[in-house]
Structures are given as structure tokens and as C-alpha cells.
């Protein structure tokens, strides 16, 4: 059975940080479900590109598909106001906290580590990275300037963070490596000439 990943899309998300992981993870054979935050499946990115999500997070909640048992990983792109909109959504926060507590993989890029994960306490005592300068708003965590940072927690899960649109491909490969294996990540990287 393929590993299942939910990718959350809020109005104003950074398109490259969402679509690159969606594409690469699907190429690797992972079962990816995109979920719009709010009432509509059509979500507009920070540069005006519209993406039609598979479901809304509300639809998944009504179907009982927002527990940590339903997913192997959750991924959130950055972008503004996308990260701010994710941080303001209670269902998003609840899902992220459940996933982290269950030792699942939680992946966030750009503004989202600082704006979404840190206020939820998910980065506490963890190594992370984010969009340059935003680390100044995070306390109780250990910032790194690496392009992608993987912090493996005690429960066996991982917090995977990355810096921005230019690191989206490496971010996606890191998620593939964690959920499948490094060889599969390298295979996808080679196939797209990364």
C-alpha cells in the first residue's frame, strides 16, 4: 500500500513550493491528496495561479480523514499570505499537532516553519530552517541556514523544513527519502535532471 501524504493549500500559497512537491511525490508513487483550506477546492496562489485541490480539509474532516492514522505525512507550502492563512485555520493546526504527536512526517517550507509550525510548538527543541530572516521570530528551536533540514524526533517521525521556492525540489526529494528511501529520492532527482 502506498504511503499517503496530504498537502494543504491556503489562499496565497507559493505555487512552486506546492506544485513541485505534489509532482515529485506522485512520480515516486506516493499517494498525494491536496486539500484546500476554506470552502472551495479552487485555491489561488500568491502569484495568481489557481490550483484545484482534490478535496477541502473540511470535506476530509466530515469523512473522518483528518486523524494521524490517515496519513504518513503532511506537507505545507509557504508564501504570503498562504502561511498566515494556514496558521489562522484551526483544522490545519489540529491536524499538524496530531501528526507531530503521532511521530509522522511534518514538512514545511519558506514562511511556514516560522509562521505555522513554531506557534504550534512543533519546532520546540528541533533543528529547522525557513525563509531568511523569519527565523528571528522563532524561539526555543535551533535554526540552520541549510537549504533543507531534517530533524528526526524521538517518536520516529521527522520535521522537514526548507528555505523557499528555490529549494522546493530538494525539499520534495527529502520527503521522498524519508517516506520511501534515499535511493528512491535519488532516482526521482535523476529523472528530472535535478
Phi, psi and omega in degrees: 000130182292152175291146185249131181235134173252131178244121185266130182239118176248154177310132179088014178293156176278117188301313181299322182288345177260308188290322178300309176298320178304310182297307184295319180295321177292322176301327181279358178089009176283147178272106185255128174243125175266138182231121176282143176267126182112194188278340187248148174282334178279119184238133181260128180283177184292345179246022173082007179273127180266138178236136177264112180288157178295321182211172165262159178296327176297318177298319179294322179296317179296329179274002180073027184251036178234034174257162179297335180290342183278341189223150173267336181205154171234138182231135177232127174284170175261224185090152176236132013268016183306312181296320178297320179293323175296316182297329182278347185270118183295322179296321178298310180301318180296316180296315180299317179294320178297316181296315180296316181296329181275000179077024178273171179278128176241120184238133182216146184228154173067240181284336189298324176303315182283319187276327185253304186290315184300312180297338178277354181084006184288335180268000184305124180061019181254156169278141180205168168222170181194184178301135184307130179100331182286342179297339181294341180270355185257130176240154176077014178226171186244103184283144175229146177271007176300154181292324178222135179234129176246120175246112180273122183277173180296329183278002177095352179276187179216147168253118180246123180233157181211170194270324184174190186306322180290348179249007185299323181293312178298323176300311179298318179296322178296320178295317178299315180300322180287316185281328180249272173192165183299325181298320179294320176299316179295324179297315179294318178302318179292321183293334179258007179061038181290000000 
